[in-house]
Amino acid sequence: MTDVRPDIVLDMELEAALQFGASELSLRDVLALGPGDVVELDRHLAAPVDLVVGERIVARGEVVVVNGNFAFRVTEVTTPQMRLEIVR
C-alpha cells in the first residue's frame, strides 16, 4: 500500500475572491449600466467581507489599503462546518 502524503497538496494554487455582497439585476438593468452608476449591495457597510475559496467561505475580515493596494485583514476564520457549505 502506498503512503498517503497530504502535504503534497499544500502547494496547490487556489482561486480566492472577496465577496462584498450581492444584488439581483435584470439583464436590461445590467446592459444599461455605465460609468458612474452605482449598484447597491445587500450587505451593510459594517458587515465583514467574506474570503471565498472554491465556492466556500473560509474567513471573514475587512478590506484595508497597504502600500496603495487593496488588501484583506482576517478577523475571523470560519468553522470547519461552515467551510463545507457552498456559497449560494
N, CA, C and O atoms as a CHARMM CRD file, in Angstrom:
* protein
*
  352
    1    1 MET  N      0.84100  -1.18400   0.00000 PROA 1      0.00000
    2    1 MET  CA     0.00000   0.00000   0.00000 PROA 1      0.00000
    3    1 MET  C      0.88400   1.24500   0.00000 PROA 1      0.00000
    4    1 MET  O      1.88600   1.29900   0.71400 PROA 1      0.00000
    5    2 THR  N      0.51600   2.23600  -0.79500 PROA 2      0.00000
    6    2 THR  CA     1.27900   3.47100  -0.90500 PROA 2      0.00000
    7    2 THR  C      0.93700   4.40600   0.24600 PROA 2      0.00000
    8    2 THR  O     -0.22500   4.53800   0.63100 PROA 2      0.00000
    9    3 ASP  N      1.96400   5.05300   0.79000 PROA 3      0.00000
   10    3 ASP  CA     1.73100   6.03700   1.85300 PROA 3      0.00000
   11    3 ASP  C      0.98700   7.23600   1.29600 PROA 3      0.00000
   12    3 ASP  O      1.30600   7.71700   0.20900 PROA 3      0.00000
   13    4 VAL  N      0.00500   7.71700   2.02700 PROA 4      0.00000
   14    4 VAL  CA    -0.73800   8.91500   1.65000 PROA 4      0.00000
   15    4 VAL  C      0.00000  10.11800   2.22100 PROA 4      0.00000
   16    4 VAL  O      0.27700  10.18300   3.41800 PROA 4      0.00000
   17    5 ARG  N      0.31700  11.08300   1.33300 PROA 5      0.00000
   18    5 ARG  CA     1.05800  12.26800   1.76200 PROA 5      0.00000
   19    5 ARG  C      0.20600  13.50700   1.53100 PROA 5      0.00000
   20    5 ARG  O      0.25400  14.09000   0.44800 PROA 5      0.00000
   21    6 PRO  N     -0.57900  13.92300   2.53300 PROA 6      0.00000
   22    6 PRO  CA    -1.43800  15.09600   2.34400 PROA 6      0.00000
   23    6 PRO  C     -0.65000  16.38200   2.11800 PROA 6      0.00000
   24    6 PRO  O     -1.19800  17.35500   1.60200 PROA 6      0.00000
   25    7 ASP  N      0.63600  16.40000   2.49900 PROA 7      0.00000
   26    7 ASP  CA     1.43500  17.61200   2.33400 PROA 7      0.00000
   27    7 ASP  C      1.69700  17.96100   0.86900 PROA 7      0.00000
   28    7 ASP  O      2.06800  19.09500   0.57000 PROA 7      0.00000
   29    8 ILE  N      1.51000  17.00200  -0.05700 PROA 8      0.00000
   30    8 ILE  CA     1.78400  17.29600  -1.46400 PROA 8      0.00000
   31    8 ILE  C      0.74700  18.24600  -2.06100 PROA 8      0.00000
   32    8 ILE  O      1.00300  18.85100  -3.10100 PROA 8      0.00000
   33    9 VAL  N     -0.40900  18.38800  -1.42900 PROA 9      0.00000
   34    9 VAL  CA    -1.42900  19.30500  -1.95000 PROA 9      0.00000
   35    9 VAL  C     -1.30000  20.71100  -1.35200 PROA 9      0.00000
   36    9 VAL  O     -1.99500  21.63100  -1.78400 PROA 9      0.00000
   37   10 LEU  N     -0.42500  20.88100  -0.36900 PROA 10     0.00000
   38   10 LEU  CA    -0.32000  22.17700   0.30300 PROA 10     0.00000
   39   10 LEU  C      0.22800  23.27500  -0.59700 PROA 10     0.00000
   40   10 LEU  O      0.01800  24.45200  -0.30400 PROA 10     0.00000
   41   11 ASP  N      0.91200  22.94300  -1.66600 PROA 11     0.00000
   42   11 ASP  CA     1.44900  23.93800  -2.59300 PROA 11     0.00000
   43   11 ASP  C      0.53700  24.18800  -3.79100 PROA 11     0.00000
   44   11 ASP  O      0.89700  24.93900  -4.69800 PROA 11     0.00000
   45   12 MET  N     -0.62800  23.57000  -3.80100 PROA 12     0.00000
   46   12 MET  CA    -1.57200  23.80900  -4.89100 PROA 12     0.00000
   47   12 MET  C     -2.09200  25.24200  -4.82300 PROA 12     0.00000
   48   12 MET  O     -2.33100  25.78000  -3.74200 PROA 12     0.00000
   49   13 GLU  N     -2.26300  25.85000  -5.99800 PROA 13     0.00000
   50   13 GLU  CA    -2.81000  27.20100  -6.04500 PROA 13     0.00000
   51   13 GLU  C     -4.31600  27.12300  -6.20700 PROA 13     0.00000
   52   13 GLU  O     -4.82900  26.35400  -7.02100 PROA 13     0.00000
   53   14 LEU  N     -5.02100  27.93200  -5.41800 PROA 14     0.00000
   54   14 LEU  CA    -6.47200  28.00000  -5.46700 PROA 14     0.00000
   55   14 LEU  C     -6.89000  29.43800  -5.73200 PROA 14     0.00000
   56   14 LEU  O     -6.21300  30.37600  -5.30900 PROA 14     0.00000
   57   15 GLU  N     -7.99500  29.60800  -6.42600 PROA 15     0.00000
   58   15 GLU  CA    -8.51200  30.94900  -6.67800 PROA 15     0.00000
   59   15 GLU  C     -9.27700  31.42400  -5.44600 PROA 15     0.00000
   60   15 GLU  O    -10.12200  30.70600  -4.91100 PROA 15     0.00000
   61   16 ALA  N     -8.97300  32.62500  -5.00900 PROA 16     0.00000
   62   16 ALA  CA    -9.64900  33.22400  -3.86600 PROA 16     0.00000
   63   16 ALA  C    -10.30300  34.52100  -4.31100 PROA 16     0.00000
   64   16 ALA  O     -9.76500  35.24300  -5.15000 PROA 16     0.00000
   65   17 ALA  N    -11.46500  34.81000  -3.74400 PROA 17     0.00000
   66   17 ALA  CA   -12.19000  36.03500  -4.08700 PROA 17     0.00000
   67   17 ALA  C    -12.78500  36.63900  -2.82300 PROA 17     0.00000
   68   17 ALA  O    -13.11400  35.92100  -1.87800 PROA 17     0.00000
   69   18 LEU  N    -12.92000  37.94400  -2.81000 PROA 18     0.00000
   70   18 LEU  CA   -13.59100  38.62000  -1.70900 PROA 18     0.00000
   71   18 LEU  C    -15.02300  38.89700  -2.13200 PROA 18     0.00000
   72   18 LEU  O    -15.27600  39.39200  -3.23100 PROA 18     0.00000
   73   19 GLN  N    -15.95400  38.57400  -1.24900 PROA 19     0.00000
   74   19 GLN  CA   -17.36800  38.79300  -1.54400 PROA 19     0.00000
   75   19 GLN  C    -17.87900  39.91700  -0.64800 PROA 19     0.00000
   76   19 GLN  O    -17.97400  39.77400   0.57100 PROA 19     0.00000
   77   20 PHE  N    -18.20200  41.03000  -1.28600 PROA 20     0.00000
   78   20 PHE  CA   -18.69000  42.21200  -0.56900 PROA 20     0.00000
   79   20 PHE  C    -20.19300  42.17200  -0.37600 PROA 20     0.00000
   80   20 PHE  O    -20.70800  42.79500   0.55300 PROA 20     0.00000
   81   21 GLY  N    -20.89800  41.46900  -1.21600 PROA 21     0.00000
   82   21 GLY  CA   -22.35400  41.43000  -1.17400 PROA 21     0.00000
   83   21 GLY  C    -22.87700  41.03500  -2.53200 PROA 21     0.00000
   84   21 GLY  O    -22.11100  40.69100  -3.43300 PROA 21     0.00000
   85   22 ALA  N    -24.18100  41.08500  -2.67300 PROA 22     0.00000
   86   22 ALA  CA   -24.79600  40.68300  -3.93600 PROA 22     0.00000
   87   22 ALA  C    -25.98700  41.57800  -4.22300 PROA 22     0.00000
   88   22 ALA  O    -26.49400  42.27700  -3.34600 PROA 22     0.00000
   89   23 SER  N    -26.41500  41.53600  -5.47100 PROA 23     0.00000
   90   23 SER  CA   -27.58000  42.28400  -5.90200 PROA 23     0.00000
   91   23 SER  C    -28.18400  41.56400  -7.09400 PROA 23     0.00000
   92   23 SER  O    -27.45700  41.02400  -7.92700 PROA 23     0.00000
   93   24 GLU  N    -29.48900  41.54900  -7.18100 PROA 24     0.00000
   94   24 GLU  CA   -30.15000  40.95800  -8.33100 PROA 24     0.00000
   95   24 GLU  C    -30.55800  42.07300  -9.27600 PROA 24     0.00000
   96   24 GLU  O    -31.22100  43.03000  -8.87900 PROA 24     0.00000
   97   25 LEU  N    -30.15100  41.93700 -10.53900 PROA 25     0.00000
   98   25 LEU  CA   -30.47300  42.91800 -11.56000 PROA 25     0.00000
   99   25 LEU  C    -31.04600  42.20000 -12.77300 PROA 25     0.00000
  100   25 LEU  O    -30.65600  41.07400 -13.08400 PROA 25     0.00000
  101   26 SER  N    -31.95800  42.85000 -13.44200 PROA 26     0.00000
  102   26 SER  CA   -32.44700  42.29100 -14.70000 PROA 26     0.00000
  103   26 SER  C    -31.36900  42.50700 -15.75600 PROA 26     0.00000
  104   26 SER  O    -30.50400  43.36900 -15.60000 PROA 26     0.00000
  105   27 LEU  N    -31.42300  41.73600 -16.81300 PROA 27     0.00000
  106   27 LEU  CA   -30.47800  41.90100 -17.90400 PROA 27     0.00000
  107   27 LEU  C    -30.57200  43.31500 -18.46400 PROA 27     0.00000
  108   27 LEU  O    -29.55600  43.91500 -18.81700 PROA 27     0.00000
  109   28 ARG  N    -31.77700  43.84200 -18.54400 PROA 28     0.00000
  110   28 ARG  CA   -31.98700  45.20900 -19.03200 PROA 28     0.00000
  111   28 ARG  C    -31.19500  46.21500 -18.17900 PROA 28     0.00000
  112   28 ARG  O    -30.55200  47.12100 -18.70800 PROA 28     0.00000
  113   29 ASP  N    -31.25400  46.03500 -16.84300 PROA 29     0.00000
  114   29 ASP  CA   -30.53600  46.95100 -15.94500 PROA 29     0.00000
  115   29 ASP  C    -29.02000  46.80200 -16.08100 PROA 29     0.00000
  116   29 ASP  O    -28.29000  47.79200 -16.03400 PROA 29     0.00000
  117   30 VAL  N    -28.55200  45.57200 -16.24700 PROA 30     0.00000
  118   30 VAL  CA   -27.11000  45.33800 -16.41300 PROA 30     0.00000
  119   30 VAL  C    -26.61900  45.99700 -17.69400 PROA 30     0.00000
  120   30 VAL  O    -25.57800  46.65400 -17.69800 PROA 30     0.00000
  121   31 LEU  N    -27.36000  45.82600 -18.77500 PROA 31     0.00000
  122   31 LEU  CA   -26.95000  46.40700 -20.05100 PROA 31     0.00000
  123   31 LEU  C    -27.00900  47.93200 -20.03700 PROA 31     0.00000
  124   31 LEU  O    -26.33000  48.59000 -20.82400 PROA 31     0.00000
  125   32 ALA  N    -27.81900  48.48900 -19.14300 PROA 32     0.00000
  126   32 ALA  CA   -27.94200  49.94200 -19.06900 PROA 32     0.00000
  127   32 ALA  C    -26.87000  50.58100 -18.17600 PROA 32     0.00000
  128   32 ALA  O    -26.77700  51.80700 -18.10900 PROA 32     0.00000
  129   33 LEU  N    -26.06100  49.76400 -17.48900 PROA 33     0.00000
  130   33 LEU  CA   -25.03200  50.31800 -16.59400 PROA 33     0.00000
  131   33 LEU  C    -23.99400  51.09600 -17.38700 PROA 33     0.00000
  132   33 LEU  O    -23.63400  50.73400 -18.50700 PROA 33     0.00000
  133   34 GLY  N    -23.53100  52.15600 -16.78200 PROA 34     0.00000
  134   34 GLY  CA   -22.49500  52.96100 -17.40800 PROA 34     0.00000
  135   34 GLY  C    -21.56200  53.52200 -16.35300 PROA 34     0.00000
  136   34 GLY  O    -21.79700  53.34300 -15.15800 PROA 34     0.00000
  137   35 PRO  N    -20.50100  54.20200 -16.78200 PROA 35     0.00000
  138   35 PRO  CA   -19.55900  54.79900 -15.83400 PROA 35     0.00000
  139   35 PRO  C    -20.27700  55.72600 -14.85000 PROA 35     0.00000
  140   35 PRO  O    -21.08400  56.56800 -15.24200 PROA 35     0.00000
  141   36 GLY  N    -19.96800  55.55300 -13.58800 PROA 36     0.00000
  142   36 GLY  CA   -20.56200  56.39900 -12.55200 PROA 36     0.00000
  143   36 GLY  C    -21.83000  55.83400 -11.94900 PROA 36     0.00000
  144   36 GLY  O    -22.28300  56.32800 -10.91700 PROA 36     0.00000
  145   37 ASP  N    -22.42400  54.81200 -12.55800 PROA 37     0.00000
  146   37 ASP  CA   -23.62200  54.19500 -11.99200 PROA 37     0.00000
  147   37 ASP  C    -23.24200  53.44200 -10.72100 PROA 37     0.00000
  148   37 ASP  O    -22.11300  52.97400 -10.57500 PROA 37     0.00000
  149   38 VAL  N    -24.18900  53.33600  -9.81600 PROA 38     0.00000
  150   38 VAL  CA   -23.96600  52.66300  -8.53000 PROA 38     0.00000
  151   38 VAL  C    -24.92000  51.48300  -8.42500 PROA 38     0.00000
  152   38 VAL  O    -26.11700  51.62300  -8.67800 PROA 38     0.00000
  153   39 VAL  N    -24.39400  50.31900  -8.05100 PROA 39     0.00000
  154   39 VAL  CA   -25.21300  49.13400  -7.81200 PROA 39     0.00000
  155   39 VAL  C    -25.19500  48.87600  -6.31000 PROA 39     0.00000
  156   39 VAL  O    -24.14500  48.60400  -5.72900 PROA 39     0.00000
  157   40 GLU  N    -26.35600  48.96400  -5.69600 PROA 40     0.00000
  158   40 GLU  CA   -26.45200  48.76400  -4.24800 PROA 40     0.00000
  159   40 GLU  C    -26.38500  47.27300  -3.92500 PROA 40     0.00000
  160   40 GLU  O    -27.03400  46.46000  -4.58200 PROA 40     0.00000
  161   41 LEU  N    -25.59800  46.92000  -2.91200 PROA 41     0.00000
  162   41 LEU  CA   -25.43300  45.52700  -2.49700 PROA 41     0.00000
  163   41 LEU  C    -26.27900  45.23800  -1.26700 PROA 41     0.00000
  164   41 LEU  O    -26.74500  46.15700  -0.59400 PROA 41     0.00000
  165   42 ASP  N    -26.47400  43.97400  -0.98000 PROA 42     0.00000
  166   42 ASP  CA   -27.32200  43.55200   0.13600 PROA 42     0.00000
  167   42 ASP  C    -26.56500  43.42500   1.45900 PROA 42     0.00000
  168   42 ASP  O    -27.01800  42.72800   2.36700 PROA 42     0.00000
  169   43 ARG  N    -25.43200  44.08300   1.57000 PROA 43     0.00000
  170   43 ARG  CA   -24.62200  43.96000   2.77300 PROA 43     0.00000
  171   43 ARG  C    -24.38900  45.33000   3.39000 PROA 43     0.00000
  172   43 ARG  O    -24.10500  46.29600   2.68300 PROA 43     0.00000
  173   44 HSD  N    -24.51000  45.41000   4.70500 PROA 44     0.00000
  174   44 HSD  CA   -24.29700  46.66000   5.43200 PROA 44     0.00000
  175   44 HSD  C    -22.82300  47.03700   5.41800 PROA 44     0.00000
  176   44 HSD  O    -21.95700  46.16300   5.37700 PROA 44     0.00000
  177   45 LEU  N    -22.54200  48.30300   5.45200 PROA 45     0.00000
  178   45 LEU  CA   -21.17400  48.81200   5.40800 PROA 45     0.00000
  179   45 LEU  C    -20.29600  48.20900   6.51100 PROA 45     0.00000
  180   45 LEU  O    -19.11900  47.93100   6.28200 PROA 45     0.00000
  181   46 ALA  N    -20.85800  48.00900   7.69200 PROA 46     0.00000
  182   46 ALA  CA   -20.07500  47.48700   8.81500 PROA 46     0.00000
  183   46 ALA  C    -19.93600  45.96400   8.80600 PROA 46     0.00000
  184   46 ALA  O    -19.17900  45.41100   9.60300 PROA 46     0.00000
  185   47 ALA  N    -20.65700  45.28300   7.91700 PROA 47     0.00000
  186   47 ALA  CA   -20.59500  43.81400   7.86600 PROA 47     0.00000
  187   47 ALA  C    -19.23600  43.36400   7.34200 PROA 47     0.00000
  188   47 ALA  O    -18.65600  44.02400   6.48000 PROA 47     0.00000
  189   48 PRO  N    -18.72400  42.25000   7.85200 PROA 48     0.00000
  190   48 PRO  CA   -17.43300  41.76300   7.36500 PROA 48     0.00000
  191   48 PRO  C    -17.51500  41.28800   5.92000 PROA 48     0.00000
  192   48 PRO  O    -18.58400  40.93400   5.42200 PROA 48     0.00000
  193   49 VAL  N    -16.36800  41.28900   5.26400 PROA 49     0.00000
  194   49 VAL  CA   -16.23100  40.80900   3.89300 PROA 49     0.00000
  195   49 VAL  C    -15.84200  39.33200   3.96500 PROA 49     0.00000
  196   49 VAL  O    -15.05600  38.94100   4.82700 PROA 49     0.00000
  197   50 ASP  N    -16.39000  38.50900   3.06100 PROA 50     0.00000
  198   50 ASP  CA   -16.09800  37.07600   3.05800 PROA 50     0.00000
  199   50 ASP  C    -14.94500  36.76300   2.11200 PROA 50     0.00000
  200   50 ASP  O    -14.89700  37.27100   0.99200 PROA 50     0.00000
  201   51 LEU  N    -14.01600  35.92500   2.56600 PROA 51     0.00000
  202   51 LEU  CA   -12.96900  35.37900   1.70900 PROA 51     0.00000
  203   51 LEU  C    -13.47200  34.02300   1.23000 PROA 51     0.00000
  204   51 LEU  O    -13.66200  33.10500   2.02700 PROA 51     0.00000
  205   52 VAL  N    -13.68700  33.90300  -0.08600 PROA 52     0.00000
  206   52 VAL  CA   -14.26700  32.69300  -0.66300 PROA 52     0.00000
  207   52 VAL  C    -13.18500  31.96300  -1.45900 PROA 52     0.00000
  208   52 VAL  O    -12.54100  32.53900  -2.33600 PROA 52     0.00000
  209   53 VAL  N    -13.00100  30.68100  -1.13300 PROA 53     0.00000
  210   53 VAL  CA   -12.05100  29.82400  -1.85200 PROA 53     0.00000
  211   53 VAL  C    -12.80700  28.57400  -2.27500 PROA 53     0.00000
  212   53 VAL  O    -13.37400  27.86800  -1.44200 PROA 53     0.00000
  213   54 GLY  N    -12.81100  28.30900  -3.56400 PROA 54     0.00000
  214   54 GLY  CA   -13.50400  27.12100  -4.05100 PROA 54     0.00000
  215   54 GLY  C    -14.97300  27.09700  -3.69300 PROA 54     0.00000
  216   54 GLY  O    -15.49200  26.04700  -3.31300 PROA 54     0.00000
  217   55 GLU  N    -15.65900  28.21800  -3.80100 PROA 55     0.00000
  218   55 GLU  CA   -17.08400  28.35200  -3.51500 PROA 55     0.00000
  219   55 GLU  C    -17.42300  28.15300  -2.03700 PROA 55     0.00000
  220   55 GLU  O    -18.57300  27.87700  -1.69700 PROA 55     0.00000
  221   56 ARG  N    -16.43600  28.28900  -1.16500 PROA 56     0.00000
  222   56 ARG  CA   -16.68000  28.14200   0.26800 PROA 56     0.00000
  223   56 ARG  C    -16.08200  29.32500   1.01700 PROA 56     0.00000
  224   56 ARG  O    -14.98500  29.78100   0.69500 PROA 56     0.00000
  225   57 ILE  N    -16.79900  29.81500   2.00700 PROA 57     0.00000
  226   57 ILE  CA   -16.29100  30.91200   2.83400 PROA 57     0.00000
  227   57 ILE  C    -15.29300  30.32100   3.82300 PROA 57     0.00000
  228   57 ILE  O    -15.64400  29.44800   4.61600 PROA 57     0.00000
  229   58 VAL  N    -14.05000  30.79700   3.77700 PROA 58     0.00000
  230   58 VAL  CA   -13.02600  30.26000   4.67700 PROA 58     0.00000
  231   58 VAL  C    -12.63200  31.26300   5.75600 PROA 58     0.00000
  232   58 VAL  O    -12.06800  30.88300   6.78200 PROA 58     0.00000
  233   59 ALA  N    -12.92800  32.54700   5.52700 PROA 59     0.00000
  234   59 ALA  CA   -12.57900  33.56100   6.52400 PROA 59     0.00000
  235   59 ALA  C    -13.43700  34.79400   6.29500 PROA 59     0.00000
  236   59 ALA  O    -14.04300  34.97000   5.23800 PROA 59     0.00000
  237   60 ARG  N    -13.47100  35.63800   7.31100 PROA 60     0.00000
  238   60 ARG  CA   -14.14200  36.94000   7.22000 PROA 60     0.00000
  239   60 ARG  C    -13.16700  37.98900   7.70500 PROA 60     0.00000
  240   60 ARG  O    -12.26700  37.71800   8.49900 PROA 60     0.00000
  241   61 GLY  N    -13.37300  39.19500   7.20300 PROA 61     0.00000
  242   61 GLY  CA   -12.47800  40.25600   7.61500 PROA 61     0.00000
  243   61 GLY  C    -12.87800  41.58700   7.03300 PROA 61     0.00000
  244   61 GLY  O    -14.05400  41.85500   6.78600 PROA 61     0.00000
  245   62 GLU  N    -11.86400  42.42800   6.81600 PROA 62     0.00000
  246   62 GLU  CA   -12.11700  43.77300   6.31500 PROA 62     0.00000
  247   62 GLU  C    -11.10900  44.11800   5.23500 PROA 62     0.00000
  248   62 GLU  O     -9.99200  43.60000   5.20900 PROA 62     0.00000
  249   63 VAL  N    -11.52600  44.99700   4.35300 PROA 63     0.00000
  250   63 VAL  CA   -10.64700  45.47200   3.29200 PROA 63     0.00000
  251   63 VAL  C     -9.83300  46.63500   3.84400 PROA 63     0.00000
  252   63 VAL  O    -10.37300  47.54700   4.47000 PROA 63     0.00000
  253   64 VAL  N     -8.53100  46.58700   3.60200 PROA 64     0.00000
  254   64 VAL  CA    -7.61700  47.65200   4.04700 PROA 64     0.00000
  255   64 VAL  C     -6.74500  48.04700   2.85800 PROA 64     0.00000
  256   64 VAL  O     -6.73500  47.37200   1.82900 PROA 64     0.00000
  257   65 VAL  N     -6.02300  49.13400   3.01200 PROA 65     0.00000
  258   65 VAL  CA    -5.09000  49.57400   1.97700 PROA 65     0.00000
  259   65 VAL  C     -3.67700  49.42500   2.51300 PROA 65     0.00000
  260   65 VAL  O     -3.36800  49.91100   3.60100 PROA 65     0.00000
  261   66 VAL  N     -2.80600  48.74700   1.74200 PROA 66     0.00000
  262   66 VAL  CA    -1.41100  48.54200   2.11700 PROA 66     0.00000
  263   66 VAL  C     -0.54800  48.98600   0.93700 PROA 66     0.00000
  264   66 VAL  O     -0.64600  48.42800  -0.15600 PROA 66     0.00000
  265   67 ASN  N      0.28600  49.98200   1.16100 PROA 67     0.00000
  266   67 ASN  CA     1.16900  50.49500   0.10000 PROA 67     0.00000
  267   67 ASN  C      0.40700  50.84400  -1.17900 PROA 67     0.00000
  268   67 ASN  O      0.88500  50.59300  -2.28600 PROA 67     0.00000
  269   68 GLY  N     -0.77300  51.42100  -1.01600 PROA 68     0.00000
  270   68 GLY  CA    -1.55600  51.84300  -2.17000 PROA 68     0.00000
  271   68 GLY  C     -2.34500  50.73900  -2.84900 PROA 68     0.00000
  272   68 GLY  O     -2.97400  50.97700  -3.88000 PROA 68     0.00000
  273   69 ASN  N     -2.32300  49.53000  -2.28900 PROA 69     0.00000
  274   69 ASN  CA    -3.06900  48.40300  -2.85500 PROA 69     0.00000
  275   69 ASN  C     -4.12000  47.92900  -1.85900 PROA 69     0.00000
  276   69 ASN  O     -3.93500  48.02500  -0.64600 PROA 69     0.00000
  277   70 PHE  N     -5.23200  47.41400  -2.39700 PROA 70     0.00000
  278   70 PHE  CA    -6.21600  46.81400  -1.51900 PROA 70     0.00000
  279   70 PHE  C     -5.65200  45.52100  -0.93800 PROA 70     0.00000
  280   70 PHE  O     -4.89700  44.80400  -1.59500 PROA 70     0.00000
  281   71 ALA  N     -6.03600  45.23700   0.31500 PROA 71     0.00000
  282   71 ALA  CA    -5.61400  44.00900   0.98700 PROA 71     0.00000
  283   71 ALA  C     -6.77100  43.54700   1.87000 PROA 71     0.00000
  284   71 ALA  O     -7.74900  44.27200   2.05800 PROA 71     0.00000
  285   72 PHE  N     -6.65200  42.36200   2.39800 PROA 72     0.00000
  286   72 PHE  CA    -7.69400  41.76600   3.23100 PROA 72     0.00000
  287   72 PHE  C     -7.10600  41.42500   4.58900 PROA 72     0.00000
  288   72 PHE  O     -6.12900  40.68100   4.68100 PROA 72     0.00000
  289   73 ARG  N     -7.69800  41.96800   5.63900 PROA 73     0.00000
  290   73 ARG  CA    -7.27100  41.66400   7.00800 PROA 73     0.00000
  291   73 ARG  C     -8.24400  40.65000   7.59300 PROA 73     0.00000
  292   73 ARG  O     -9.43300  40.93800   7.73300 PROA 73     0.00000
  293   74 VAL  N     -7.74900  39.46900   7.93500 PROA 74     0.00000
  294   74 VAL  CA    -8.58700  38.40700   8.50100 PROA 74     0.00000
  295   74 VAL  C     -8.93600  38.76400   9.93800 PROA 74     0.00000
  296   74 VAL  O     -8.05800  39.05200  10.75200 PROA 74     0.00000
  297   75 THR  N    -10.23700  38.73900  10.24000 PROA 75     0.00000
  298   75 THR  CA   -10.68900  38.97000  11.61000 PROA 75     0.00000
  299   75 THR  C    -11.31500  37.72100  12.21500 PROA 75     0.00000
  300   75 THR  O    -11.47000  37.61700  13.43200 PROA 75     0.00000
  301   76 GLU  N    -11.67800  36.76100  11.33800 PROA 76     0.00000
  302   76 GLU  CA   -12.32400  35.53500  11.80400 PROA 76     0.00000
  303   76 GLU  C    -12.08400  34.42700  10.78200 PROA 76     0.00000
  304   76 GLU  O    -12.23600  34.63600   9.57800 PROA 76     0.00000
  305   77 VAL  N    -11.71300  33.26200  11.26800 PROA 77     0.00000
  306   77 VAL  CA   -11.60800  32.07400  10.41300 PROA 77     0.00000
  307   77 VAL  C    -12.87700  31.26900  10.65400 PROA 77     0.00000
  308   77 VAL  O    -13.24000  31.00500  11.80000 PROA 77     0.00000
  309   78 THR  N    -13.55000  30.88100   9.57900 PROA 78     0.00000
  310   78 THR  CA   -14.81800  30.17600   9.73700 PROA 78     0.00000
  311   78 THR  C    -14.61200  28.78900  10.32600 PROA 78     0.00000
  312   78 THR  O    -13.51800  28.22800  10.27300 PROA 78     0.00000
  313   79 THR  N    -15.67400  28.25800  10.88100 PROA 79     0.00000
  314   79 THR  CA   -15.62600  26.92700  11.48200 PROA 79     0.00000
  315   79 THR  C    -15.48400  25.87400  10.38800 PROA 79     0.00000
  316   79 THR  O    -15.86400  26.12200   9.24400 PROA 79     0.00000
  317   80 PRO  N    -14.94500  24.71100  10.72000 PROA 80     0.00000
  318   80 PRO  CA   -14.85100  23.64400   9.71600 PROA 80     0.00000
  319   80 PRO  C    -16.21500  23.32000   9.09200 PROA 80     0.00000
  320   80 PRO  O    -16.29200  23.03700   7.89600 PROA 80     0.00000
  321   81 GLN  N    -17.28300  23.35800   9.88400 PROA 81     0.00000
  322   81 GLN  CA   -18.62400  23.06600   9.35800 PROA 81     0.00000
  323   81 GLN  C    -19.02400  24.09900   8.30900 PROA 81     0.00000
  324   81 GLN  O    -19.56500  23.73600   7.26400 PROA 81     0.00000
  325   82 MET  N    -18.76600  25.37800   8.56900 PROA 82     0.00000
  326   82 MET  CA   -19.13700  26.42600   7.61800 PROA 82     0.00000
  327   82 MET  C    -18.29900  26.32300   6.34900 PROA 82     0.00000
  328   82 MET  O    -18.79000  26.62700   5.26200 PROA 82     0.00000
  329   83 ARG  N    -17.04100  25.89900   6.47200 PROA 83     0.00000
  330   83 ARG  CA   -16.18500  25.75100   5.28700 PROA 83     0.00000
  331   83 ARG  C    -16.67600  24.66900   4.35100 PROA 83     0.00000
  332   83 ARG  O    -16.28400  24.64200   3.18400 PROA 83     0.00000
  333   84 LEU  N    -17.52400  23.77600   4.83200 PROA 84     0.00000
  334   84 LEU  CA   -18.09000  22.71900   3.99300 PROA 84     0.00000
  335   84 LEU  C    -19.30000  23.20200   3.19000 PROA 84     0.00000
  336   84 LEU  O    -19.68300  22.57700   2.20100 PROA 84     0.00000
  337   85 GLU  N    -19.90100  24.32100   3.62000 PROA 85     0.00000
  338   85 GLU  CA   -21.10500  24.81900   2.95600 PROA 85     0.00000
  339   85 GLU  C    -20.72700  25.64600   1.72700 PROA 85     0.00000
  340   85 GLU  O    -19.85600  26.51300   1.80200 PROA 85     0.00000
  341   86 ILE  N    -21.37300  25.37900   0.61400 PROA 86     0.00000
  342   86 ILE  CA   -21.12000  26.09600  -0.62300 PROA 86     0.00000
  343   86 ILE  C    -21.83200  27.43800  -0.58300 PROA 86     0.00000
  344   86 ILE  O    -22.98100  27.51900  -0.14900 PROA 86     0.00000
  345   87 VAL  N    -21.16200  28.48400  -1.02800 PROA 87     0.00000
  346   87 VAL  CA   -21.75800  29.81000  -1.08000 PROA 87     0.00000
  347   87 VAL  C    -22.84700  29.81600  -2.13500 PROA 87     0.00000
  348   87 VAL  O    -22.63600  29.34700  -3.25300 PROA 87     0.00000
  349   88 ARG  N    -23.98600  30.33600  -1.79300 PROA 88     0.00000
  350   88 ARG  CA   -25.09000  30.39800  -2.75200 PROA 88     0.00000
  351   88 ARG  C    -25.33300  31.81200  -3.15600 PROA 88     0.00000
  352   88 ARG  O    -26.22500  32.08000  -3.96200 PROA 88     0.00000
